[in-house]
């Protein structure tokens, strides 16, 4: 059971990679090794940033009093910061530099 759940997480993340790295259908088109390396490093940086923000969001949500008694051990094992449903790769972005996500560090 654990293996299939892990595979679903990995497949979901690979789908995210395809959508995030969408130029030329996700293929590295440059024959130059340095350009390919820069592209992959940029993708890894974006992945790390997404996981960081997702982890902070999960911590904030799980700090609410109701979650410790509602989550089973299986629920806790299934939690993963590898989600990207909140990402809008194509579309309109409204940027307000005067506001921010409240991602306070949970103690």
VOMARLUM-197300 format. One record per residue: residue number from 1; chain; x, y, z of N, C-alpha, C in turn; residue in three letters. Coordinates in pm, whole numbers, plus 50000, padded with zeros to 5 digits. Example, Ala and Ser with C-alpha at 12.3 -4.5 7.8 and 13.67 -1.06 7.14 Angstrom:
! VOMARLUM-197300
     i   ch     nxx     nyy     nzz    caxx    cayy    cazz     cxx     cyy     czz    aa
     1    A   51319   49431   50780   51230   49550   50780   51320   49670   50780   Ala
     2    A   51285   49775   50708   51367   49894   50714   51290   50003   50787   Ser
***
This chain:
! VOMARLUM-197300
     i   ch     nxx     nyy     nzz    caxx    cayy    cazz     cxx     cyy     czz    aa
     1    A   50082   49880   50000   50000   50000   50000   50086   50126   50000   Unk
     2    A   50190   50126   50082   50277   50243   50088   50341   50272   49953   Unk
     3    A   50379   50167   49883   50446   50184   49754   50354   50253   49653   Unk
     4    A   50229   50213   49649   50137   50275   49552   50110   50421   49588   Unk
     5    A   50100   50450   49717   50080   50589   49758   50201   50673   49720   Unk
     6    A   50320   50618   49741   50442   50689   49704   50447   50711   49553   Unk
     7    A   50410   50610   49476   50410   50623   49330   50313   50731   49284   Unk
     8    A   50197   50740   49350   50102   50845   49314   50160   50983   49340   Unk
     9    A   50231   50999   49451   50293   51128   49482   50398   51162   49378   Unk
    10    A   50480   51065   49341   50585   51089   49241   50524   51120   49105   Unk
    11    A   50421   51045   49066   50357   51071   48937   50293   51209   48935   Unk
    12    A   50232   51249   49046   50173   51382   49055   50282   51488   49041   Unk
    13    A   50394   51467   49106   50504   51564   49099   50563   51569   48958   Unk
    14    A   50575   51454   48892   50623   51453   48754   50527   51529   48662   Unk
    15    A   50399   51519   48690   50302   51595   48614   50323   51745   48636   Unk
    16    A   50353   51781   48760   50382   51921   48790   50506   51967   48714   Unk
    17    A   50609   51883   48711   50731   51918   48637   50700   51945   48491   Unk
    18    A   50614   51863   48434   50579   51881   48293   50509   52014   48271   Unk
    19    A   50421   52051   48364   50349   52178   48350   50437   52298   48382   Unk
    20    A   50526   52283   48479   50614   52394   48517   50723   52416   48413   Unk
    21    A   50773   52309   48358   50881   52316   48260   50821   52289   48123   Unk
    22    A   50738   52382   48077   50651   52355   47962   50712   52391   47827   Unk
    23    A   50822   52462   47822   50880   52501   47694   50916   52380   47610   Unk
    24    A   50875   52379   47486   50900   52268   47394   50854   52135   47452   Unk
    25    A   50735   52136   47513   50674   52016   47570   50759   51952   47679   Unk
    26    A   50831   52032   47753   50910   51981   47863   51044   51920   47824   Unk
    27    A   51079   51930   47698   51205   51873   47651   51316   51977   47658   Unk
    28    A   51435   51930   47684   51552   52018   47676   51594   52024   47530   Unk
    29    A   51577   52140   47470   51602   52151   47326   51742   52198   47294   Unk
    30    A   51811   52254   47391   51946   52303   47365   52044   52186   47361   Unk
    31    A   52132   52191   47266   52236   52088   47261   52354   52126   47350   Unk
    32    A   52357   52250   47392   52462   52301   47478   52441   52247   47620   Unk
    33    A   52538   52175   47671   52526   52112   47803   52507   52217   47913   Unk
    34    A   52571   52330   47903   52559   52434   48005   52417   52491   48009   Unk
    35    A   52355   52512   47894   52217   52562   47889   52120   52460   47948   Unk
    36    A   52143   52332   47921   52059   52228   47978   52072   52225   48130   Unk
    37    A   52195   52240   48177   52219   52239   48322   52151   52358   48389   Unk
    38    A   52157   52475   48328   52092   52594   48383   51941   52574   48386   Unk
    39    A   51885   52515   48282   51740   52488   48279   51700   52394   48391   Unk
    40    A   51776   52289   48412   51744   52192   48517   51762   52253   48656   Unk
    41    A   51865   52334   48673   51885   52400   48802   51771   52498   48832   Unk
    42    A   51723   52568   48730   51610   52659   48748   51484   52580   48788   Unk
    43    A   51462   52465   48726   51347   52381   48762   51361   52332   48906   Unk
    44    A   51480   52289   48944   51502   52242   49081   51480   52354   49183   Unk
    45    A   51523   52475   49148   51501   52590   49237   51352   52617   49254   Unk
    46    A   51278   52612   49144   51133   52632   49150   51066   52522   49232   Unk
    47    A   51109   52398   49214   51054   52287   49292   51080   52309   49441   Unk
    48    A   51202   52347   49474   51237   52368   49615   51154   52481   49676   Unk
    49    A   51135   52588   49600   51054   52700   49649   50909   52656   49672   Unk
    50    A   50855   52576   49580   50717   52528   49597   50705   52439   49720   Unk
    51    A   50799   52349   49739   50794   52260   49854   50807   52340   49983   Unk
    52    A   50891   52442   49983   50908   52525   50102   50777   52596   50138   Unk
    53    A   50716   52661   50041   50589   52732   50065   50480   52633   50106   Unk
    54    A   50474   52518   50038   50373   52417   50072   50392   52365   50214   Unk
    55    A   50517   52346   50255   50546   52300   50391   50500   52403   50493   Unk
    56    A   50527   52530   50467   50482   52635   50557   50329   52641   50565   Unk
    57    A   50264   52624   50450   50117   52624   50450   50061   52506   50530   Unk
    58    A   50121   52387   50511   50077   52270   50587   50098   52289   50736   Unk
    59    A   50213   52344   50774   50240   52367   50915   50138   52463   50975   Unk
    60    A   50103   52565   50900   50005   52662   50950   49869   52597   50969   Unk
    61    A   49828   52518   50873   49698   52452   50882   49697   52350   50995   Unk
    62    A   49804   52271   51006   49808   52166   51107   49828   52220   51248   Unk
    63    A   49861   52347   51262   49876   52405   51395   49741   52435   51460   Unk
    64    A   49635   52428   51382   49501   52447   51438   49467   52332   51532   Unk
    65    A   49395   52361   51638   49368   52263   51743   49293   52139   51696   Unk
    66    A   49207   52153   51595   49123   52040   51555   49199   51929   51485   Unk
    67    A   49314   51958   51424   49380   51857   51342   49448   51745   51419   Unk
    68    A   49516   51769   51530   49581   51656   51598   49486   51543   51636   Unk
    69    A   49364   51576   51675   49271   51471   51715   49194   51412   51597   Unk
    70    A   49194   51480   51483   49120   51429   51367   49205   51340   51277   Unk
    71    A   49336   51365   51273   49423   51290   51183   49464   51156   51244   Unk
    72    A   49451   51052   51165   49501   50921   51208   49647   50908   51169   Unk
    73    A   49711   50800   51214   49850   50778   51175   49862   50764   51023   Unk
    74    A   49765   50699   50961   49767   50683   50815   49754   50819   50746   Unk
    75    A   49672   50907   50801   49658   51042   50746   49790   51117   50754   Unk
    76    A   49856   51106   50868   49985   51175   50885   50091   51123   50789   Unk
    77    A   50092   50993   50768   50188   50935   50673   50161   50981   50530   Unk
    78    A   50036   51010   50500   49998   51049   50364   50025   51197   50335   Unk
    79    A   50053   51276   50438   50079   51418   50415   50207   51436   50335   Unk
    80    A   50202   51527   50241   50319   51554   50158   50317   51701   50115   Unk
    81    A   50433   51764   50116   50438   51902   50066   50452   51909   49914   Unk
    82    A   50436   51795   49849   50448   51792   49703   50310   51806   49638   Unk
    83    A   50252   51923   49650   50126   51949   49581   50140   52082   49506   Unk
    84    A   50066   52093   49401   50081   52212   49318   49948   52258   49259   Unk
    85    A   49838   52217   49319   49707   52257   49266   49684   52407   49278   Unk
    86    A   49759   52474   49363   49745   52618   49381   49829   52697   49281   Unk
    87    A   49904   52628   49196   49990   52694   49097   49909   52722   48972   Unk
    88    A   49921   52842   48920   49853   52883   48798   49959   52910   48691   Unk
    89    A   50001   52806   48616   50110   52826   48520   50072   52914   48400   Unk
    90    A   49946   52917   48367   49900   52998   48253   49779   53078   48298   Unk
    91    A   49787   53205   48280   49672   53284   48319   49713   53422   48367   Unk
    92    A   49619   53488   48427   49639   53625   48472   49680   53625   48619   Unk
    93    A   49780   53702   48650   49830   53712   48787   49811   53855   48836   Unk
    94    A   49741   53869   48945   49725   53999   49009   49830   54008   49119   Unk
    95    A   49924   54097   49104   50032   54112   49200   50010   54237   49283   Unk
    96    A   50000   54218   49412   49986   54329   49505   50108   54325   49597   Unk
    97    A   50202   54413   49574   50326   54413   49652   50305   54463   49794   Unk
    98    A   50186   54513   49824   50157   54560   49959   50096   54450   50047   Unk
    99    A   50073   54332   49992   50020   54222   50071   50113   54101   50056   Unk
   100    A   50097   54006   50145   50181   53887   50143   50107   53770   50209   Unk
   101    A   50157   53648   50182   50105   53532   50252   50152   53538   50396   Unk
   102    A   50064   53512   50487   50102   53511   50627   50159   53373   50661   Unk
   103    A   50287   53356   50644   50352   53228   50667   50438   53236   50791   Unk
   104    A   50375   53268   50901   50448   53279   51027   50506   53144   51064   Unk
   105    A   50622   53145   51123   50687   53022   51165   50609   52964   51282   Unk
   106    A   50571   52837   51269   50496   52770   51374   50595   52714   51475   Unk
   107    A   50575   52748   51600   50668   52700   51704   50620   52572   51765   Unk
***
